[in-house]
Amino acid sequence: MENQVVMDTMWVLIAGFLVFFMNLGFGAVESGFARAKNCVNILSKNFIVFAASSIGFLVIGWGLMFGDGTGFVGLKGLFFLSGADNSPAVGDAYQGVYSAISWTGVPLEAKFFFQLVFCGTAATIVSGAVAERIKYISFIIFTFIMAMFIYPIVGHWIWGGGWLSNLGMFDFAGSTVVHSIGGWAALAGVIVLGPRIGRYENGHIKAIPGHNLSLATIGAFVLWFGWFGFNPGSTMAADPVAISHVAVTTNIAAAAGIMSATFMSWLLMGKPDLGMTLNGCLAGLVAITAPCAFVGIGSSLVIGLIAGTIVVLSVMMFDRLHLDDPVGALSVHLMNGIFGTLCVGLFAQEKICADTGNGLFFGGGFKLLGAQLTGVLSVGAFVFLVSLGFWMLLKVTMGIRVSREEELRGLDIGEHGNEAYAGFQIFTTE
């Protein structure tokens, strides 16, 4: 095996391991933002979601996403990594497959693992938005649906040589493919589920604070760290210039999102809310995910500042619409997934490298922006409507929401028969 291929393969795998580690971050953020009586349920969902995603993506998801087929979906070699390797086009050097004699390019299984952790991320986004009232089994079934059908079909459009990539849409690391897919599916689930008991009473919004902001903060740090695999890893090559540039744009956007969300919440709420600060970080990361390789460092600062502002305003908007999202997943992943995708058209530079990537911005042009907007609208329509249909089907067949009694008592006891803090007295007014 050539040294370059060895280095590229190791980089792809290490980046994939970092993205896998983000599952811990999502579990910590979501459980910290929820009440203690639902902590086991949320941790369990975040643990099992990757197992379900792994099986679903292996069985048919990869084939639908990267198998040869039409512009809409892969059709050949659908099951268990069979068929031609049509994984993300990153140059002729990476189109080969493994044989017993020699290696040509990054091996198929390395690329499969890297794409798998992205699929798992999209699925786990749904968990936080539907937290504290969804049936455990219904969530598991929807996760399989996401990993086997919804995520792969849209992923094929953009990363599998489908019609949106042929149209000229770019999404370097998944503002749309990962984050807005998860966000649209979550929005459909939130609508069908309805809000938590007591969240909106007599037209008023009742705050339901999370039980452990220390845990949520740790989770946000883990996600920030894991994003250095998420975005730089999408180079799928050990290219020092590209990896370095993407790492810097990723970090600057996160930092800017933290600052703008903190001060926006301070301005609108009278205090610098820690939850908004944490989500500001994630908002900046989501927004920079699509354009991170195509924009200058100055542009990443602007993108992060706008993203942090969007997340605060969006949280307030969804509350006024009585769309109950306990962790702010819709505001972080959906709204900023959309914004980040459009940022490719707004801020992309013609050439990015270590010594020329410091300009503020160079607009990508109306044609590119049009392709990005087409992607946003088509993905949104498809994922939302299909997800809505699946949520409704689950609701009328097996039900998706726990009983009122179980919700008030807590899903930990009702769904799992144990507690996250056994032996501690938990006081509640509900």
C-alpha positions as CSV (number, residue, x, y, z in Angstrom):
1,M,0.0,0.0,0.0
2,E,1.3,3.5,-0.9
3,N,2.2,5.7,2.1
4,Q,-0.3,8.4,0.9
5,V,-3.1,5.8,1.0
6,V,-2.1,4.7,4.4
7,M,-2.1,8.2,5.7
8,D,-5.5,9.0,4.0
9,T,-7.1,5.9,5.4
10,M,-5.8,6.5,9.0
11,W,-7.1,10.1,8.8
12,V,-10.5,9.0,7.6
13,L,-10.8,6.5,10.4
14,I,-9.5,8.8,13.1
15,A,-11.9,11.5,12.0
16,G,-14.7,8.9,12.0
17,F,-13.8,7.9,15.6
18,L,-14.1,11.6,16.6
19,V,-17.5,11.8,15.1
20,F,-18.5,8.6,16.8
21,F,-17.4,10.2,20.1
22,M,-20.0,12.9,19.5
23,N,-22.7,10.5,20.5
24,L,-21.5,11.0,24.1
25,G,-21.8,14.7,23.6
26,F,-25.4,14.5,22.3
27,G,-26.3,12.2,25.2
28,A,-24.9,14.6,27.7
29,V,-26.4,17.7,26.2
30,E,-29.8,16.3,25.9
31,S,-30.0,14.6,29.3
32,G,-28.6,17.8,31.0
33,F,-31.3,19.9,29.3
34,A,-34.0,17.5,30.4
35,R,-35.5,16.8,33.8
36,A,-33.9,14.2,36.1
37,K,-37.0,12.0,35.9
38,N,-36.3,11.4,32.2
39,C,-32.5,11.1,32.3
40,V,-32.2,7.3,31.8
41,N,-34.7,7.4,28.9
42,I,-32.6,10.1,27.1
43,L,-29.3,8.4,27.7
44,S,-30.8,5.1,26.6
45,K,-32.1,6.6,23.4
46,N,-28.7,8.2,22.6
47,F,-27.0,4.9,23.2
48,I,-29.3,2.7,21.1
49,V,-29.6,5.2,18.3
50,F,-26.2,4.4,17.0
51,A,-26.7,0.7,17.1
52,A,-30.0,1.0,15.1
53,S,-28.3,3.3,12.7
54,S,-25.4,1.0,12.2
55,I,-27.6,-2.0,11.3
56,G,-30.0,0.0,9.1
57,F,-27.3,1.8,7.2
58,L,-25.4,-1.5,6.7
59,V,-28.4,-3.5,5.5
60,I,-29.6,-1.1,2.9
61,G,-28.8,2.6,3.7
62,W,-25.3,2.6,2.2
63,G,-26.6,1.0,-1.0
64,L,-29.4,3.5,-1.5
65,M,-27.0,6.4,-0.8
66,F,-23.9,5.4,-2.8
67,G,-24.9,2.5,-5.0
68,D,-25.1,3.1,-8.8
69,G,-28.6,4.1,-9.8
70,T,-30.6,7.1,-10.9
71,G,-30.2,10.7,-9.8
72,F,-32.8,10.0,-7.2
73,V,-31.6,6.9,-5.5
74,G,-29.0,4.1,-5.7
75,L,-30.4,0.9,-7.2
76,K,-27.5,-1.6,-7.6
77,G,-25.7,-3.5,-4.8
78,L,-28.2,-2.4,-2.2
79,F,-27.5,-4.8,0.6
80,F,-24.6,-5.2,3.0
81,L,-21.9,-3.2,1.1
82,S,-22.3,-5.1,-2.1
83,G,-21.9,-3.6,-5.5
84,A,-19.7,-0.9,-6.9
85,D,-18.0,1.6,-4.6
86,N,-19.6,4.9,-5.5
87,S,-18.8,6.7,-2.3
88,P,-18.2,10.5,-2.2
89,A,-16.3,11.7,-5.2
90,V,-13.1,13.2,-3.8
91,G,-10.8,12.6,-6.8
92,D,-9.7,9.6,-8.9
93,A,-7.3,8.4,-6.3
94,Y,-10.2,7.4,-4.0
95,Q,-12.4,5.5,-6.4
96,G,-10.7,2.1,-6.0
97,V,-11.6,-0.8,-3.8
98,Y,-9.8,-3.4,-1.7
99,S,-8.4,-6.6,-3.1
100,A,-6.4,-9.4,-1.6
101,I,-3.4,-8.3,-3.7
102,S,-3.3,-4.5,-3.4
103,W,-5.0,-1.5,-2.1
104,T,-6.1,1.3,-4.4
105,G,-7.4,4.4,-2.5
106,V,-9.1,4.6,0.8
107,P,-10.8,1.1,1.4
108,L,-14.5,0.8,1.1
109,E,-15.0,-0.2,4.7
110,A,-13.2,2.9,6.0
111,K,-15.4,5.1,3.9
112,F,-18.5,3.1,5.0
113,F,-17.6,3.7,8.7
114,F,-17.0,7.4,8.1
115,Q,-20.4,7.8,6.4
116,L,-22.1,5.7,9.1
117,V,-21.2,8.0,11.9
118,F,-22.7,10.9,9.9
119,C,-25.9,8.8,9.5
120,G,-26.0,8.2,13.2
121,T,-25.6,11.9,13.9
122,A,-28.6,12.8,11.8
123,A,-30.7,10.2,13.6
124,T,-29.7,11.3,17.1
125,I,-30.7,14.9,16.3
126,V,-34.4,13.8,16.5
127,S,-33.9,12.4,20.0
128,G,-33.6,15.8,21.8
129,A,-36.5,17.4,20.0
130,V,-39.0,14.7,21.0
131,A,-37.6,14.2,24.5
132,E,-39.6,13.6,27.6
133,R,-42.8,12.3,26.0
134,I,-42.1,9.8,23.2
135,K,-42.4,6.0,23.5
136,Y,-39.0,4.3,23.5
137,I,-40.0,1.6,21.0
138,S,-41.5,4.2,18.6
139,F,-38.3,6.2,18.6
140,I,-36.2,3.1,17.8
141,I,-38.5,2.2,14.9
142,F,-38.2,5.7,13.5
143,T,-34.4,5.6,13.9
144,F,-34.4,2.5,11.6
145,I,-36.6,4.4,9.1
146,M,-34.2,7.3,9.1
147,A,-31.0,5.2,8.7
148,M,-32.5,2.9,6.1
149,F,-34.5,5.2,3.8
150,I,-34.8,8.9,4.7
151,Y,-31.2,9.8,5.2
152,P,-29.7,7.7,2.4
153,I,-32.1,8.9,-0.3
154,V,-31.4,12.5,0.4
155,G,-27.7,11.8,0.9
156,H,-27.6,10.2,-2.6
157,W,-28.9,13.4,-4.1
158,I,-26.0,15.4,-2.8
159,W,-23.1,13.1,-1.9
160,G,-23.9,10.0,-4.0
161,G,-23.8,11.6,-7.4
162,G,-27.5,12.5,-7.5
163,W,-29.5,15.2,-9.1
164,L,-28.6,18.0,-6.6
165,S,-24.9,17.4,-7.0
166,N,-25.3,17.5,-10.7
167,L,-27.2,20.8,-10.4
168,G,-24.1,22.2,-8.7
169,M,-25.1,22.1,-5.0
170,F,-22.3,21.9,-2.5
171,D,-22.4,20.7,1.1
172,F,-18.9,19.9,2.2
173,A,-19.6,18.2,5.6
174,G,-23.4,18.1,6.0
175,S,-25.3,21.2,7.0
176,T,-28.1,19.8,4.9
177,V,-27.2,16.1,4.5
178,V,-26.8,15.6,8.2
179,H,-28.2,18.5,10.2
180,S,-31.2,19.8,8.3
181,I,-32.3,16.2,7.5
182,G,-32.3,15.5,11.3
183,G,-34.0,18.8,11.9
184,W,-36.8,18.4,9.4
185,A,-37.5,14.9,10.7
186,A,-37.5,16.2,14.2
187,L,-39.9,19.1,13.3
188,A,-42.4,16.5,11.9
189,G,-42.1,14.5,15.1
190,V,-42.6,17.5,17.4
191,I,-45.8,18.5,15.5
192,V,-47.3,15.0,15.7
193,L,-46.3,14.5,19.3
194,G,-47.4,17.8,20.7
195,P,-45.8,19.7,23.6
196,R,-45.0,18.4,27.0
197,I,-47.7,18.6,29.7
198,G,-47.6,22.0,31.3
199,R,-45.2,23.6,28.7
200,Y,-47.9,26.0,27.3
201,E,-50.7,26.9,29.6
202,N,-53.4,29.5,29.0
203,G,-51.4,31.0,26.2
204,H,-48.3,31.4,28.4
205,I,-44.9,29.7,28.0
206,K,-43.8,27.9,31.1
207,A,-40.1,27.3,31.4
208,I,-39.1,23.7,32.2
209,P,-35.4,24.0,33.2
210,G,-32.9,21.2,32.6
211,H,-31.7,19.3,35.6
212,N,-27.9,19.4,35.1
213,L,-26.3,22.2,33.1
214,S,-22.9,20.8,34.2
215,L,-23.6,17.7,32.2
216,A,-24.9,19.8,29.3
217,T,-21.7,21.9,29.3
218,I,-19.5,18.8,29.2
219,G,-21.6,17.5,26.3
220,A,-21.2,20.8,24.4
221,F,-17.4,20.6,24.8
222,V,-17.4,17.0,23.5
223,L,-19.4,18.0,20.5
224,W,-17.1,20.9,19.8
225,F,-14.1,18.6,20.0
226,G,-15.8,15.9,17.8
227,W,-16.6,18.5,15.2
228,F,-12.8,18.6,14.4
229,G,-13.4,15.1,13.0
230,F,-16.8,16.0,11.4
231,N,-15.6,18.9,9.2
232,P,-11.8,18.4,8.7
233,G,-12.4,14.6,8.2
234,S,-14.7,15.3,5.2
235,T,-11.5,16.1,3.2
236,M,-11.2,12.3,3.2
237,A,-7.5,12.8,2.6
238,A,-4.5,13.6,4.7
239,D,-4.2,17.0,3.1
240,P,-2.4,19.3,5.7
241,V,-3.5,22.6,4.0
242,A,-7.1,21.6,3.6
243,I,-7.4,20.1,7.1
244,S,-5.8,23.1,8.8
245,H,-8.0,25.5,7.0
246,V,-11.2,23.6,7.8
247,A,-10.2,23.3,11.4
248,V,-9.7,27.0,11.8
249,T,-12.9,28.0,10.0
250,T,-14.8,25.5,12.2
251,N,-13.4,26.8,15.4
252,I,-13.8,30.5,14.6
253,A,-17.5,29.9,13.7
254,A,-18.1,28.1,17.0
255,A,-16.4,30.8,19.0
256,A,-18.4,33.6,17.2
257,G,-21.6,31.7,17.7
258,I,-20.9,31.5,21.5
259,M,-20.3,35.2,21.7
260,S,-23.3,36.3,19.7
261,A,-25.7,33.9,21.4
262,T,-24.5,35.0,24.8
263,F,-25.0,38.6,24.1
264,M,-28.3,38.2,22.2
265,S,-29.8,36.3,25.2
266,W,-28.4,38.9,27.5
267,L,-30.0,41.6,25.5
268,L,-33.4,39.9,25.1
269,M,-33.7,38.0,28.4
270,G,-31.9,40.2,30.8
271,K,-29.3,37.6,31.7
272,P,-26.6,35.7,29.7
273,D,-28.3,32.3,29.6
274,L,-25.9,29.3,29.7
275,G,-28.2,27.1,27.6
276,M,-28.2,29.7,24.8
277,T,-24.4,30.0,25.1
278,L,-24.1,26.3,24.6
279,N,-26.5,26.2,21.7
280,G,-24.7,29.2,20.2
281,C,-21.6,27.1,20.0
282,L,-23.5,24.3,18.3
283,A,-25.3,26.7,16.0
284,G,-22.0,28.1,14.7
285,L,-20.7,24.6,14.2
286,V,-23.7,23.6,12.2
287,A,-23.7,26.7,10.1
288,I,-20.0,26.3,9.1
289,T,-20.4,22.6,8.3
290,A,-21.4,23.1,4.6
291,P,-19.1,26.0,3.7
292,C,-16.1,25.3,6.0
293,A,-13.8,24.3,3.1
294,F,-15.0,27.0,0.7
295,V,-15.0,30.2,2.8
296,G,-12.3,32.5,4.3
297,I,-11.6,32.8,8.0
298,G,-13.2,36.2,8.0
299,S,-16.3,34.8,6.5
300,S,-16.4,32.0,9.2
301,L,-16.4,34.7,11.8
302,V,-19.4,36.4,10.2
303,I,-21.2,33.1,9.7
304,G,-20.8,32.2,13.4
305,L,-22.0,35.6,14.6
306,I,-25.1,35.3,12.5
307,A,-25.7,31.7,13.5
308,G,-25.6,32.5,17.2
309,T,-28.1,35.2,16.7
310,I,-30.4,32.9,14.7
311,V,-30.4,30.3,17.4
312,V,-31.6,32.6,20.1
313,L,-34.3,34.2,17.9
314,S,-35.3,30.8,16.7
315,V,-35.8,29.2,20.1
316,M,-38.1,32.1,21.0
317,M,-40.0,31.7,17.7
318,F,-40.6,28.0,18.1
319,D,-41.9,28.6,21.7
320,R,-44.3,31.3,20.4
321,L,-45.5,28.7,17.8
322,H,-46.0,26.2,20.7
323,L,-43.6,23.8,19.1
324,D,-41.9,22.2,22.1
325,D,-38.3,21.4,21.7
326,P,-36.6,20.7,25.0
327,V,-33.0,21.0,23.8
328,G,-33.3,23.5,21.0
329,A,-32.5,21.0,18.3
330,L,-34.7,22.6,15.7
331,S,-33.0,26.0,16.2
332,V,-29.5,24.5,16.2
333,H,-29.7,21.9,13.5
334,L,-32.7,22.8,11.3
335,M,-32.5,26.6,11.2
336,N,-28.7,26.8,11.1
337,G,-28.5,23.8,8.7
338,I,-30.5,25.9,6.3
339,F,-28.4,29.0,6.9
340,G,-25.1,27.2,6.6
341,T,-26.1,25.6,3.3
342,L,-27.0,29.0,1.9
343,C,-23.7,30.4,3.2
344,V,-21.9,28.4,0.5
345,G,-23.6,30.6,-2.1
346,L,-23.2,33.8,-0.1
347,F,-19.6,33.5,1.1
348,A,-17.7,30.9,-1.1
349,Q,-14.3,32.0,-2.4
350,E,-12.9,30.9,-5.7
351,K,-9.7,29.7,-4.1
352,I,-9.0,28.8,-0.5
353,C,-5.5,28.0,0.9
354,A,-3.4,28.8,3.9
355,D,-2.1,32.1,2.6
356,T,-5.2,33.3,0.7
357,G,-8.1,32.3,2.9
358,N,-8.2,35.3,5.2
359,G,-10.4,37.6,3.2
360,L,-13.8,38.6,4.5
361,F,-15.8,37.0,1.8
362,F,-16.2,36.6,-2.0
363,G,-19.7,35.8,-2.9
364,G,-20.3,32.6,-4.7
365,G,-22.7,34.1,-7.2
366,F,-26.4,33.8,-8.0
367,K,-26.1,30.5,-9.8
368,L,-24.4,28.8,-6.8
369,L,-26.9,30.4,-4.4
370,G,-29.8,29.2,-6.5
371,A,-28.4,25.6,-6.4
372,Q,-28.1,25.9,-2.6
373,L,-31.6,27.2,-2.3
374,T,-33.0,24.5,-4.5
375,G,-31.3,21.9,-2.3
376,V,-32.7,23.5,0.9
377,L,-36.3,23.5,-0.5
378,S,-36.3,20.1,-2.1
379,V,-34.6,18.4,0.9
380,G,-37.0,20.2,3.3
381,A,-40.1,19.2,1.4
382,F,-39.1,15.6,1.0
383,V,-37.8,14.9,4.5
384,F,-40.6,16.8,6.3
385,L,-43.4,15.1,4.3
386,V,-42.0,11.6,4.4
387,S,-41.2,11.9,8.1
388,L,-44.6,13.3,8.8
389,G,-46.1,10.3,7.1
390,F,-44.1,7.8,9.1
391,W,-44.8,9.6,12.4
392,M,-48.5,9.6,11.6
393,L,-48.4,5.9,10.7
394,L,-46.6,5.1,14.0
395,K,-49.2,7.2,15.9
396,V,-52.2,5.4,14.5
397,T,-50.7,1.9,14.7
398,M,-48.7,1.6,17.9
399,G,-48.8,5.1,19.3
400,I,-45.8,7.4,19.8
401,R,-46.6,9.2,23.1
402,V,-46.5,7.8,26.6
403,S,-49.6,8.1,28.9
404,R,-50.2,11.3,30.9
405,E,-49.5,9.4,34.1
406,E,-46.2,8.1,32.8
407,E,-45.1,11.5,31.5
408,L,-45.8,13.2,34.9
409,R,-44.1,10.4,36.8
410,G,-41.1,10.3,34.4
411,L,-40.1,8.0,31.6
412,D,-37.3,6.5,33.5
413,I,-39.6,4.5,35.7
414,G,-42.4,4.0,33.1
415,E,-40.2,3.0,30.2
416,H,-37.1,1.5,31.8
417,G,-38.0,0.7,35.4
418,N,-35.0,2.5,36.9
419,E,-33.7,5.9,37.8
420,A,-30.6,7.9,36.9
421,Y,-30.3,9.1,40.5
422,A,-31.5,6.2,42.6
423,G,-31.6,7.1,46.3
424,F,-31.9,10.8,45.8
425,Q,-35.1,12.7,46.6
426,I,-36.4,14.5,43.5
427,F,-38.8,17.3,44.2
428,T,-41.3,18.3,41.6
429,T,-44.3,20.5,41.5
430,E,-46.0,18.4,38.8
